[in-house]
Amino acid sequence: MTKIILNGAGGRMGAAVREQVAASADDTIITAEIDKFSEAFDLHNIADYKGEADVIIDFSHHSAVRELISYALGHSLPIVLSTTGHTEDEKALIYEAAKSVPVFYSANMSLGIAVLADFARRAAALLPDADIEIVEIHHNRKLDAPSGTAQMIADEMKTVRQNAEFVYGRHGMGKRAPEEIGIHALRMGNEAGTHQVILSTDYQTIRLEHKAESRAVFAEGAISAAKFLIGKPAGLYDMKSMVSLSV
């Protein structure tokens, strides 16, 4: 049985995790549902939970990371961080915690996005002269732009384009520099998340796209990540860690 502490239980993604667990056929359970801002839940701070658990899943806000890591370290629990927008100080805290407990930290919890990023990296290497543009589309309530996922894809492509320079949006005069990777953020409606990678030469264009049809895909990924961490040694894990074990 996998016992999960769910932080951010009252949000859209928290609700999706609860629905996924309730519908699952295995013995995964949520032992604590925590939400700082919702009166629908009895627990508002993870420090108040005194029961059993095997792993923490966080779908709240990046600012909660300090208290979550403190709890994880104090109880020797693995933790899945499913939020984006962490500051450099918060990232440093995450990397330090990974020296003591297993930490799953990914800008996107979809296995499909990990596949897209891998395809994009290969395409960038095989087409060294292609112009690269990344377009991401999310709902109008998303706080960070560009998305952490778009940045993750760009970073992955930069591993084979070391001279690449990221350009966020574009305006004014002047032609496009060949080493640019353009990153563009669109915000509209209730879009769950679409990421496009476009590689274009003078004679051909390749378009790679991942579209989340439902937020359930991210909940499913977070639950899979939580199970993946059980029994793992301390370290920093992400979706690539799961992909490398499955192919």
Secondary structure, DSSP 8 states (H G I E B T S, - for coil): --EEEEETTTSHHHHHHHHHHHH-SSS-EEEEEE-TT-TTSSB-SGGG--S--SEEEE-S-GGGHHHHHHHHHHHT--EEE------HHHHHHHHHHTTTSEEEE-S---HHHHHHHHHHHHHHHH-TT-EEEEEEEE-TT--SSS-HHHHHHHHHHHTT-TT-EEEES--SSS---TTEEEEEEEE-TT---EEEEEEE-SS-EEEEEEE-S-THHHHHHHHHHHHHHTT--SEEE-HHHHHHHH-
